[in-house]
Amino acid sequence: MSRHFARVLGAVLALYLVAPLALFLVRVVRTPSRGFHVPGLVPALLLSVSCATASLALIVLFGVPLAYALARSRGWFARLVEVAVTLPLALPPVMGGIVMVYVIGPYTTLGQLFHRQLTESVYGIVIAMTFTSAPFLVLSARAAFSLIDPSLLDVASTLGHGEMSRFFTVAVPLAGPSIRAGMTMTWLRAFGEYGAVTILAYNPASLPIYTVNEFMARGLNPTLAPTLLALGVAALVVYVGRARLHWPRRHHGGEVTSALPPLIRSARPSFDVATHLGDFHLALRHAARQDTLAVLGPSGSGKSLLLRALVGLHGSEVGRVCFGDDDVSSRTPERRSVGYVAQGFSLFPHLSVWGNVMFPSNARAEYARYWLDRLGVGGLEDRLPSQLSGGQRQRVALAQALSRSPEVLLLDEPFSALDVPIRRELQRELRQLQRDTGVAFIIVTHDPLEAATLASEIIVLGEGRVLQAGPTAQVFQRPASSRVARLLDRANVLEARTTETGLVDSTGATLSLPRLALRAGERVLWSVRPERLRATSLGDPEVANDDHVVTTGTVVDVMTTGVDTLLEVRLSPEWILTLRHDGASPFAPGDECRLHVDLADVDVWRAEA
């Protein structure tokens, strides 16, 4: 569909909607007797306005919490309730009134309980308006609540806010524009309700009933006044509903003096957790021996699920979680004293920088000021998260997590969305911060360099299970398997079995390694660092002895990095080695070459079962 054609269709619809209103206003101007002096007009108008307002108040009071509950529920009962909420939209209003008669009519239990005052009264008008107009607010609010990033509510819980506080401080403000739009539609629908009101409360007469009565008794002209008043009231309500609210400017902390927070004591985490998400199961036991722990693994390995279990977002039934000597297994997230930085940018978009760092329930202004200055984002207090760069947002998120003086920092891939230079800069700052404060932290990452840079201890995860755990240097130096080596981005870690004279792969290819200190037949891994290998042409003289290993292979790829060249050389169908060559390479893919390495640079170790 072309843009011009779309505009034509839109113009036709706009003309269809505006033309009757324009012709009506022309009729109002040309008609001398408009019905403004007919008795009962003003009382009917005031009755409709007051009843619509009362109906809206009831729907906001009960409907917005209902919408929030529906947005966070996935069961059959929630779907059934949502269908029930939607049904009044499908029923013609008169039929809706008939349905309500069976609930609150004068001869029903409720009707007799209230002495038959629920019909033919103001109460009946409000009840009829509420029944027919409630879906407009509930459904619009539910849609808005369902679009809120769940991680924001999770972060709010880790910052000390309970369910009720999260509802009023996070969910309602973020859904505010949609709630206001729903309130406008709800009030207008209630104000104009005729069918259901006619059945439940014909007297006293609301404005629509008054208008119909005038039309039937006196003709069209006396209906001009109530119709014009209804249009004016509707226009005013729409204007108020669309007007931007300007709240008084809140203090942003610019005058607050920075104060050094209490030194954060180290609380090394230990845990024994088992949980599941759908068909995925996570089972993990570990006791940290260092203050900094990295959890490394591919996407879908359970890294974020583990962190959420430690935070407490999956309840207390996941297992035992301790921070230092403090067993927090039975505590809710808001009582676990953790600083949690969720994956992505976990700042509250409706709050300024100062509002974000002061959001924790126990935040103190002087400590918030210290962390903003310490992390280099002082002076940005009045900005919204959308006005910050990626690096600034992550600094503010760290300041937010630290402002409640947590026992442990839990970081879920905090730098994954940043450019590499900014990522490395923030990694250095986090290392320095940990050295200065001593705070223990767990960082989830899929970047081996980030894990090695930030953590003294590492867990390698795969499919919800520990593949290897231990000190970072030890794990990187001797991966437990070729799978772990790939996750660590370790080049040249290969599988083999030992023989009397060296190594052999499953295809029968051999590598002679004199003085190998392992029994024949053992399953092992062996590795050579790329910079320790040297390639020469087959025509060069071969130098081999007990301290020097020489073998031949085929060049399969040549990659220039800008500074040096990487060569991939196939020794066998299973063994491919990468070597680093200074400057330009004399080899091309397909060339035969000879590889040289000192025996001391070949590392061989038993593979773990």
ZAMARGU-4260 file (C-alpha; in steps of 0.2 Angstrom, whole numbers, plus 5000, padded with zeros to 4 digits):
<rodrens>
0) 5000/5000/5000 | 5007/5017/4995 | 5009/5031/5007 | 4997/5042/4996 | 4984/5029/4996
5) 4985/5026/5015 | 4983/5045/5017 | 4967/5045/5006 | 4959/5031/5017 | 4964/5040/5033
10) 4956/5056/5026 | 4940/5047/5021 | 4938/5040/5039 | 4942/5057/5047 | 4929/5066/5036
15) 4917/5053/5041 | 4920/5056/5059 | 4921/5075/5058 | 4907/5079/5046 | 4892/5075/5058
20) 4900/5085/5072 | 4902/5100/5060 | 4884/5099/5053 | 4878/5097/5071 | 4887/5113/5076
25) 4879/5122/5061 | 4862/5116/5067 | 4866/5123/5084 | 4870/5140/5077 | 4855/5141/5066
30) 4842/5135/5078 | 4835/5148/5090 | 4826/5135/5102 | 4840/5123/5108 | 4833/5117/5124
35) 4844/5126/5136 | 4830/5132/5147 | 4821/5115/5148 | 4819/5109/5166 | 4830/5095/5172
40) 4845/5098/5160 | 4858/5103/5173 | 4853/5090/5186 | 4854/5077/5172 | 4871/5083/5167
45) 4878/5084/5185 | 4871/5066/5188 | 4880/5059/5173 | 4896/5068/5178 | 4896/5063/5196
50) 4890/5045/5192 | 4904/5042/5179 | 4917/5049/5190 | 4911/5037/5204 | 4911/5023/5192
55) 4929/5027/5186 | 4935/5028/5204 | 4929/5011/5208 | 4936/5004/5192 | 4953/5012/5196
60) 4953/5005/5213 | 4949/4987/5209 | 4953/4986/5190 | 4971/4992/5190 | 4976/4979/5203
65) 4966/4966/5193 | 4975/4971/5177 | 4992/4969/5186 | 4988/4952/5192 | 4982/4946/5175
70) 4997/4953/5166 | 5008/4943/5178 | 4998/4927/5178 | 4999/4913/5165 | 4986/4900/5172
75) 4969/4894/5165 | 4960/4904/5179 | 4968/4920/5174 | 4963/4917/5156 | 4945/4913/5162
80) 4945/4930/5172 | 4951/4939/5156 | 4937/4932/5146 | 4925/4937/5159 | 4932/4955/5159
85) 4930/4956/5141 | 4912/4949/5139 | 4904/4966/5143 | 4911/4973/5127 | 4903/4959/5117
90) 4886/4961/5125 | 4874/4975/5119 | 4872/4987/5134 | 4853/4983/5136 | 4858/4965/5138
95) 4871/4969/5150 | 4858/4978/5160 | 4847/4963/5159 | 4861/4952/5166 | 4864/4964/5180
100) 4846/4963/5185 | 4848/4945/5189 | 4862/4950/5201 | 4856/4966/5210 | 4837/4966/5205
105) 4825/4970/5219 | 4820/4952/5221 | 4838/4945/5221 | 4848/4941/5237 | 4859/4956/5235
110) 4844/4967/5231 | 4835/4962/5246 | 4850/4964/5257 | 4851/4982/5252 | 4832/4985/5254
115) 4829/4985/5235 | 4840/5001/5233 | 4852/4995/5220 | 4840/4999/5206 | 4830/5014/5201
120) 4843/5024/5211 | 4860/5033/5209 | 4868/5016/5214 | 4860/5008/5200 | 4867/5021/5188
125) 4885/5018/5195 | 4883/4999/5194 | 4877/5000/5176 | 4891/5012/5171 | 4904/5001/5180
130) 4899/4985/5172 | 4899/4992/5154 | 4915/5003/5155 | 4927/4993/5166 | 4934/4983/5152
135) 4941/4998/5144 | 4953/5002/5158 | 4957/4984/5164 | 4962/4978/5146 | 4972/4994/5142
140) 4981/4993/5159 | 4984/4974/5157 | 4992/4977/5140 | 5003/4990/5147 | 5008/4980/5162
145) 5013/4965/5151 | 5025/4976/5142 | 5035/4980/5157 | 5052/4972/5157 | 5051/4959/5171
150) 5069/4962/5176 | 5064/4979/5182 | 5053/4972/5195 | 5066/4959/5199 | 5079/4973/5202
155) 5066/4982/5213 | 5064/4967/5224 | 5083/4965/5226 | 5083/4984/5231 | 5072/4981/5246
160) 5055/4984/5239 | 5040/4972/5242 | 5026/4968/5231 | 5015/4982/5235 | 5030/4995/5234
165) 5035/4988/5217 | 5017/4990/5211 | 5016/5008/5215 | 5034/5014/5212 | 5038/5004/5196
170) 5023/4996/5188 | 5010/5010/5189 | 5022/5024/5184 | 5028/5014/5169 | 5011/5009/5164
175) 5005/5027/5168 | 5001/5033/5150 | 4991/5018/5145 | 4982/5019/5162 | 4977/5037/5159
180) 4971/5033/5141 | 4961/5019/5148 | 4954/5030/5162 | 4949/5043/5148 | 4940/5030/5138
185) 4932/5022/5153 | 4925/5039/5160 | 4918/5043/5142 | 4910/5026/5140 | 4902/5028/5157
190) 4896/5045/5154 | 4887/5040/5138 | 4880/5024/5144 | 4861/5022/5140 | 4856/5004/5138
195) 4861/4996/5154 | 4856/5012/5164 | 4839/5011/5156 | 4836/4994/5163 | 4844/4996/5180
200) 4839/5014/5184 | 4828/5024/5172 | 4825/5036/5186 | 4833/5047/5191 | 4837/5052/5173
205) 4855/5053/5167 | 4859/5064/5153 | 4857/5051/5139 | 4840/5046/5146 | 4835/5064/5148
210) 4840/5067/5130 | 4830/5052/5123 | 4815/5058/5134 | 4816/5076/5126 | 4817/5069/5109
215) 4802/5058/5111 | 4792/5072/5119 | 4797/5087/5110 | 4806/5083/5094 | 4824/5086/5089
220) 4828/5104/5093 | 4827/5102/5112 | 4840/5089/5111 | 4853/5101/5104 | 4857/5108/5122
225) 4861/5091/5130 | 4871/5085/5115 | 4881/5101/5115 | 4885/5099/5133 | 4890/5081/5131
230) 4902/5086/5117 | 4909/5100/5128 | 4912/5088/5143 | 4919/5075/5132 | 4931/5087/5124
235) 4936/5093/5141 | 4939/5076/5147 | 4950/5071/5132 | 4960/5087/5134 | 4963/5083/5152
240) 4967/5065/5148 | 4980/5070/5135 | 4988/5084/5145 | 5006/5082/5151 | 5007/5081/5170
245) 5022/5092/5177 | 5026/5086/5194 | 5036/5098/5206 | 5055/5096/5203 | 5062/5084/5215
250) 5079/5087/5224 | 5093/5078/5214 | 5106/5078/5227 | 5117/5091/5220 | 5119/5099/5238
255) 5122/5082/5246 | 5139/5080/5254 | 5148/5064/5249 | 5152/5051/5263 | 5162/5035/5262
260) 5151/5021/5265 | 5156/5007/5278 | 5168/4995/5271 | 5159/4981/5263 | 5164/4965/5272
265) 5169/4950/5261 | 5155/4937/5260 | 5160/4923/5249 | 5145/4914/5242 | 5142/4895/5244
270) 5127/4886/5237 | 5118/4870/5233 | 5104/4873/5221 | 5092/4863/5210 | 5079/4871/5200
275) 5071/4870/5183 | 5063/4882/5170 | 5052/4872/5159 | 5061/4857/5153 | 5078/4864/5158
280) 5085/4858/5174 | 5099/4866/5184 | 5109/4857/5198 | 5124/4865/5205 | 5134/4865/5221
285) 5149/4876/5224 | 5158/4885/5239 | 5168/4900/5233 | 5186/4901/5240 | 5189/4918/5232
290) 5180/4934/5233 | 5177/4935/5214 | 5169/4921/5205 | 5164/4920/5186 | 5151/4909/5179
295) 5155/4905/5161 | 5145/4895/5149 | 5136/4896/5132 | 5119/4903/5129 | 5106/4892/5137
300) 5118/4884/5150 | 5109/4890/5165 | 5120/4905/5170 | 5106/4918/5172 | 5095/4905/5180
305) 5108/4902/5193 | 5110/4920/5197 | 5092/4922/5199 | 5091/4907/5211 | 5105/4915/5221
310) 5095/4932/5222 | 5080/4923/5228 | 5069/4926/5212 | 5064/4907/5211 | 5059/4906/5230
315) 5067/4897/5244 | 5064/4879/5237 | 5079/4880/5225 | 5091/4874/5239 | 5104/4881/5251
320) 5112/4898/5248 | 5124/4906/5260 | 5134/4923/5259 | 5148/4920/5270 | 5141/4913/5286
325) 5124/4920/5283 | 5111/4907/5277 | 5099/4917/5266 | 5090/4902/5259 | 5073/4906/5267
330) 5074/4925/5264 | 5064/4934/5250 | 5075/4944/5237 | 5071/4961/5246 | 5079/4954/5262
335) 5095/4945/5255 | 5106/4961/5255 | 5113/4958/5237 | 5117/4970/5224 | 5109/4964/5207
340) 5113/4971/5190 | 5102/4962/5178 | 5106/4958/5160 | 5105/4973/5149 | 5102/4990/5156
345) 5092/4988/5172 | 5088/5006/5176 | 5071/5012/5179 | 5067/5023/5164 | 5054/5034/5173
350) 5067/5039/5186 | 5082/5051/5185 | 5099/5045/5189 | 5097/5052/5206 | 5080/5043/5208
355) 5088/5027/5203 | 5103/5027/5215 | 5091/5033/5229 | 5078/5019/5225 | 5085/5006/5237
360) 5074/5005/5252 | 5089/5009/5264 | 5098/5021/5252 | 5107/5036/5260 | 5110/5051/5250
365) 5128/5054/5256 | 5132/5036/5251 | 5123/5038/5234 | 5133/5054/5231 | 5149/5044/5235
370) 5146/5030/5222 | 5140/5042/5208 | 5157/5052/5210 | 5167/5036/5213 | 5160/5028/5197
375) 5162/5044/5187 | 5144/5049/5184 | 5143/5063/5196 | 5134/5078/5188 | 5122/5067/5178
380) 5109/5067/5192 | 5095/5075/5183 | 5096/5065/5167 | 5085/5050/5163 | 5092/5033/5158
385) 5087/5037/5140 | 5099/5052/5140 | 5114/5042/5145 | 5127/5032/5135 | 5128/5013/5137
390) 5144/5015/5148 | 5136/5028/5159 | 5120/5018/5161 | 5130/5003/5168 | 5140/5014/5179
395) 5124/5021/5186 | 5117/5003/5188 | 5133/4998/5198 | 5130/5014/5209 | 5112/5009/5212
400) 5117/4991/5217 | 5131/4997/5228 | 5121/5011/5237 | 5113/4999/5248 | 5130/4992/5254
405) 5126/4974/5249 | 5135/4959/5255 | 5137/4952/5238 | 5136/4959/5220 | 5128/4948/5207
410) 5131/4954/5189 | 5122/4946/5175 | 5132/4949/5159 | 5133/4968/5164 | 5144/4973/5149
415) 5138/4962/5135 | 5129/4976/5126 | 5144/4988/5126 | 5157/4992/5113 | 5173/4983/5116
420) 5183/4998/5122 | 5170/5004/5134 | 5168/4986/5140 | 5187/4984/5144 | 5187/5001/5153
425) 5172/4996/5164 | 5181/4979/5168 | 5196/4988/5174 | 5185/5000/5185 | 5176/4985/5192
430) 5193/4976/5196 | 5199/4992/5205 | 5182/4994/5214 | 5184/4976/5221 | 5201/4979/5227
435) 5197/4995/5235 | 5181/4989/5244 | 5184/4970/5246 | 5166/4967/5240 | 5163/4949/5234
440) 5154/4947/5218 | 5148/4934/5205 | 5148/4939/5187 | 5139/4929/5174 | 5147/4930/5156
445) 5150/4921/5140 | 5166/4930/5137 | 5182/4920/5143 | 5193/4936/5143 | 5180/4945/5154
450) 5180/4930/5166 | 5199/4929/5167 | 5201/4947/5169 | 5188/4949/5183 | 5188/4933/5193
455) 5200/4923/5203 | 5189/4908/5203 | 5178/4901/5189 | 5164/4889/5186 | 5161/4883/5168
460) 5143/4878/5165 | 5135/4867/5152 | 5117/4862/5151 | 5114/4866/5169 | 5129/4856/5176
465) 5147/4860/5181 | 5159/4855/5168 | 5174/4862/5178 | 5177/4873/5193 | 5192/4880/5201
470) 5205/4894/5202 | 5204/4904/5186 | 5223/4901/5181 | 5221/4882/5184 | 5205/4880/5174
475) 5212/4890/5159 | 5229/4881/5160 | 5222/4864/5160 | 5204/4863/5154 | 5195/4847/5159
480) 5189/4843/5141 | 5190/4849/5124 | 5172/4856/5127 | 5178/4866/5141 | 5193/4872/5131
485) 5181/4878/5117 | 5171/4888/5130 | 5187/4895/5137 | 5192/4900/5119 | 5208/4890/5122
490) 5217/4886/5106 | 5226/4870/5102 | 5218/4859/5116 | 5216/4842/5108 | 5211/4825/5113
495) 5222/4809/5112 | 5227/4793/5120 | 5244/4789/5126 | 5256/4776/5118 | 5273/4769/5123
500) 5281/4783/5112 | 5269/4797/5112 | 5251/4801/5108 | 5238/4794/5095 | 5221/4800/5090
505) 5206/4790/5086 | 5211/4789/5067 | 5228/4782/5071 | 5238/4797/5068 | 5253/4798/5080
510) 5264/4812/5088 | 5281/4806/5095 | 5284/4813/5113 | 5299/4806/5121 | 5299/4804/5140
515) 5280/4805/5142 | 5276/4803/5160 | 5259/4794/5158 | 5255/4776/5156 | 5250/4769/5139
520) 5231/4769/5135 | 5226/4784/5146 | 5214/4797/5139 | 5222/4814/5139 | 5222/4831/5133
525) 5237/4840/5126 | 5240/4858/5121 | 5253/4869/5114 | 5252/4888/5115 | 5251/4896/5097
530) 5266/4907/5100 | 5277/4892/5104 | 5275/4883/5087 | 5286/4887/5072 | 5282/4882/5054
535) 5296/4879/5041 | 5295/4872/5023 | 5298/4854/5020 | 5314/4858/5011 | 5322/4865/5027
540) 5333/4854/5037 | 5324/4844/5050 | 5331/4845/5068 | 5324/4833/5080 | 5330/4827/5097
545) 5323/4822/5114 | 5320/4840/5118 | 5313/4845/5102 | 5297/4839/5093 | 5295/4839/5074
550) 5280/4834/5064 | 5272/4838/5047 | 5255/4845/5042 | 5245/4854/5029 | 5241/4872/5030
555) 5222/4874/5030 | 5220/4893/5033 | 5230/4909/5034 | 5222/4923/5044 | 5230/4941/5045
560) 5226/4950/5061 | 5235/4966/5056 | 5250/4964/5067 | 5254/4945/5064 | 5247/4930/5055
565) 5238/4915/5061 | 5240/4898/5053 | 5229/4883/5055 | 5239/4867/5051 | 5230/4850/5050
570) 5241/4836/5058 | 5227/4823/5056 | 5208/4823/5053 | 5206/4827/5072 | 5221/4837/5076
575) 5222/4855/5069 | 5234/4867/5077 | 5235/4886/5077 | 5251/4895/5077 | 5256/4913/5077
580) 5268/4919/5064 | 5277/4936/5064 | 5273/4947/5049 | 5267/4940/5033 | 5267/4921/5030
585) 5276/4912/5017 | 5263/4899/5016 | 5246/4897/5008 | 5231/4886/5011 | 5236/4868/5004
590) 5255/4870/5007 | 5264/4856/5016 | 5275/4862/5031 | 5285/4856/5046 | 5280/4861/5063
595) 5293/4863/5077 | 5290/4864/5096 | 5301/4862/5111 | 5296/4847/5121 | 5294/4858/5137
600) 5281/4868/5128 | 5269/4853/5125 | 5257/4851/5140 | 5249/4834/5143 | 5236/4830/5156
605) 5223/4817/5160 | 5206/4821/5154 | 5192/4821/5167 | 5178/4808/5165
</rodrens>
